[in-house]
Amino acid sequence: MDFRPKYLQLAGLLLILLAPFFTAAQGKTIRGYVKDKLSDERIPFASLNFIQSHHGRLSDSAGGFTFHYDQWPNDTLEITYVGYRDVKIAINQELVTQFSKDGGQTIDLVISMERGKVTAEVIVKRKIDRGYLMWKRIVKHKPSNDRYRFSSFTYELYNKLELDLNRIKKEKLREFGPIKPFEFIFDNVDTSEGQPFLPVYLTETISNYYYQKSPWRTREIIKGVKTIGVNNESISKLLGGTEQNVNVYNNFIPVFDKQYVSPISDNGDAYYNYKVLDSQFVAGKRLIHMQFIPKRKGENTFDGDCWVHDTTWAIQKMTLVLNKEANINFIDKLSLIQEYKQINDSTWFLVKDKFVADIAPIGKSGFGVIGRKTTTYKDIIVNQPFIRDSIARNKVQSEIRFADSAMVKADSYWTGSRHDSLSKNEKAIYAMIDTLQKMPLFKRYVTTINFLATGYRNVGNFEIGPWYNWFTGNQWEGFRMRFDLGTNPKFNKNLYLHGYLAYGFGDKAFKGKLEAKYLISRSPRSYIHGSYTKDLDNGQVYYDDISTDNIFALAIRKQGIPIKFMQVQETKFEYFKEWNPGISATFMGIHKIWDPLLNLPPKELFEGTGAKGNNLTNLELGVRLRFAYNERFLETNFNRFSLGSTYPIVEFLYARGVPGLLNSNYKYDKIYLSVSDYLKIAPLGSLYYNVFGGKVSGTLPYMMLNVIPGNEIYYYNKYAFNLMARWEYIGDRYTGFNIEHNIGNGLFKYIPLTRKLKFRQFWSAKGITTGITEANKELNFNNPYNQFKDLNGKLYLELGTGVDNIFKVFRLDFVWRVLPQPLPEARVSRFGIFGSFRLAF
């Protein structure tokens, strides 16, 4: 049998099938992809058209495109996409020479598009508003598409954070003397996006994340952390999945410390206009493209677009871009992208989350930093029993743990575990940082910058500073010098020793402090702390308060208010113990000897009021209980700083004066209770409140009673009464409140100038009432030196408002004392204008 006819037929069929490939290989090819300039995300279905020939197509679902020609066209390729500025590329011999490959047969293009074009047609009203109807469908189906509807789920999470220096002037920096020794870093400058940027930092985290809906629990096991230069577990926790709380199905989306209205909020139509653009089929699924823009300028809203699956009305991809009129500091551009993927016929689940911010601290034309945080999710499993079994191991509601050796994983682990391989730029970052850290000059630069910014500097196993307390002066001491010395972790990672010595050239007296702190356990935290201090009482020191021994305090004192001086000799011992979830206790013993020096009733008035010995000597034993559920912290080696809790924080103190020991003279009982919280009340900003009260029993000198905190400088103190002098009001019982409501741009958004300047509005109210027994009045008020006041059950009330975010860092408070009546005659006690610095986004 002759098979040749069949072979010939088969060969002919193959030639027909392969003919386009041969033709293309012998012709010219223009290929590449379209991406967002800021986020590097591919742009699907962008329109690409040659202006003269009208030959065009759409980029595919991954942003890619290919054109085939017999000869290079002499034409201009125009790329357009809704919400982006048009891009035009001339196809000519110069472009062919620059980008062609394969012997001049192929041009590879990476087209970066920049956000900024919004057409007025989006807000045209129609009888049938398809955009509004699309929004209604999405909102209606939110309960069946939000991933938090599941009773439980788990996935593996990979998080990558990259920092790039942006808008750098490479040649000028090369000529800058202090940077010349590090000239090699400029070999990594990337110019592919037009504006040069230098990748400088990268950190990666990979973890297993578990979620349970009822009762609400989360668990995260961080399997690996890769970073160079920062080895801090609390920072690594912040980069894990537990802190990834962006969900476009929520009504509000957090951006730094603010809440922005989601385009698919239940009330989204009050803030956005919507437009349906087109639809595309991807992998057999019809996706509808919708655009949204804010209705009004200056509100916390986004520009952007999304792709929606037309069967489930689930979001497949959403791109959120910060509106240029947004009231946020230091940010030139910001993009937030979320992608979802079907894991079964009806369920779309988040698979990629990208956040990109162009931080411009000195303006958008100057030096800046681009932060790129990319999070990917895989091995997604929902509603399986083993998830609850894993979460059942939690000791707290939301637990983050590190696997063994998570902080020191080998490179081979990362090669096999990353969800995506590192780019050329990302690989260069690790090599560059490793080289820099081995250079002694770089270490000296870092040390100097840290010293100027924080006030502290490490010298071997010790730490000196803060420098801003080295030189100051006051009425009593005259010129004052102070020097601090403490240990750092190189001395001992669990033991902290610190002390300072000060000398006043006016009173010719030495002062000082010695303290020691030993960390017994870091998780849960426990430590012992002891100190001895002999110095002036420099005021009630709160977070962001300026005490009187600060070099800047003298220049901003109120006129006409005598400065008070009290010397205190204090010996203190504390034992701190923490239990999950957020309960802690501090057991205290405090021995004090007071010596009033100037503008306060002298100690001689209290002779014979106590037992033997110095009449102003006291020993107090007490316990402070604190409940802060799920409180988060940023930890250093010896200390930690609260990042707050989503629940109110409750503190309770009980203390007793113990007479007869260590020459102590006074017996009393003291209690104190405080409830505080910081609430996000979007779209109305944020609210802080603190309700407190206390009582002390016994007949006591004024310094052992409740001295209401006042402020004698023009730097605003959030936690004190700013029109009240120090030592003005005392009492043995009190109740009070402190409220501050930060509205955001408020009324300022309606005025073009203040909207452009990004001013912010707030109001505050502080009130307190005190009482005092007749015995304490007799002891403290009936003397020729008396200067104290008693509210006698009346309400002291301060009301304030002002302008925040002046030049992005300054705040002005206008404060009025309104109660009790009649008001003091001195204007400085009735009204004040206070300044303060607030660094916030």
DAMO-V635922 format. One line per field, one symbol per residue. phi: phi as a letter, one per 40 degrees, with the letter a starting at -180 (. if undefined). burial: # if it has 9 or more other ideal C-beta (glycine too) atoms within 8 Angstrom, else .. A space follows every 50 residues. Layout:
phi = ???
burial = ???
This chain:
phi = .cccdcccccccccccccddcccccccbbbaiabbccccgccbcfccbbc cccgcaabcccbgcaabbacbcccabcbbbadgbccbbbccacccdccbc bfggcbbbbbbcbbcicbccccbccbcbccccccdccccccddcbccccc caaaacbbbbbbbbcbfcbdccccccdccdcbdccccccbbcbgccbbcb aabbbbabbbbbcaccababbccabbabgbbbccccccccccccbcaccc cbbcbfbbbbcccbcdbdccbbbbaccaaabbfgbcbbcbbbbccbcgcc bbciaabbccccfcccabbbbccccccacgbcaabbbbbbbcbacbbbbc babbbbbccbcbhccbdabbbbbbbbbafcbbfbdccccccccdcbcbbb bbcdgccbccdcccdcbccbcccdcccccdcccccccccdcccccccccc cccbgbacbgcbbbhcccbcbaaacccgcbbabbabcbdccacbbbbaaa bbbbcccfbcbiabaabbccacaccaabababbbaccchccbdgcbcccc cccccbcccgbccbbbcbbbbbbbbbbbbcbgcabbcbbbbbbcacbagb dccccbcgcbccgdcbbabbbabbbbbbcfcbbbbbcbbabcbgbcbcbb bbbbabcbcgbfgcbbbabbbabbbbabbcbdcbgbbbaabaaaabchbb cdcccccccbabbcccbcbbccbbccgcbbabaaaaaabbbccgcfcccc bdcccccgcbbaaaabbabbaacccccdcbbcaccdbcbbcfgcccbbba aibbgcfgbbbbbbbbcbaccccccccccbaabbbabbbac
burial = ......................##..#############.########## #......###..###.#.#...#.##########..###.#...##...# ....###.#.###.#.#....#.......######.###.##..##...# .#################.#..##....##.#..##.###.....##### ############....#########.#......####.####.#.####. .####..########..#..######...#....##########...### #########..############..###..#.########.#.....### ##########.......###########.#.#....##.##..#.##### .##..##.#...##..##......######.######.#..##.#.#..# #...####...####...#..#.#.#############..#...###### ######....#########.....############.....#..#.#### #.##.###..#.################...#################.# #.#..#..##..#.######.##########.###....#.#..#...## #########....###.##########....#..############.#.# #################.######.#########.###########.##. ...##..###############...##.###....#.#.##...###### ######...########.#........#########.#..#
